[in-house]
């Protein structure tokens, strides 16, 4: 079973990857892709917040 630190690390990596893809989708006007990614973004944001991670510095989308 992964430790809390490993779960947080993996969630942060996924969160940053999703934001990168969201930025690309937005710049390419890929609205459907952006909305799909946004659902993942919101889920990861909720998980990280519940784990006590401060998102101030890593949340570049801020939605």
NORFEN-V455038 format. One record per pair of residues at least 4 apart in sequence whose ideal C-beta (glycine too) atoms are under 6 Angstrom apart, sorted by the first residue. I is the first residue (numbers start at 1). J is the second residue. If there is no record, write none. Layout:
# NORFEN-V455038
I J
I J
This chain:
# NORFEN-V455038
2 6
2 7
8 51
11 44
11 47
11 48
14 44
15 44
18 37
18 40
18 41
19 60
19 61
21 37
22 34
22 37
22 61
25 30
25 33
25 34
26 34
30 34
48 53
55 59
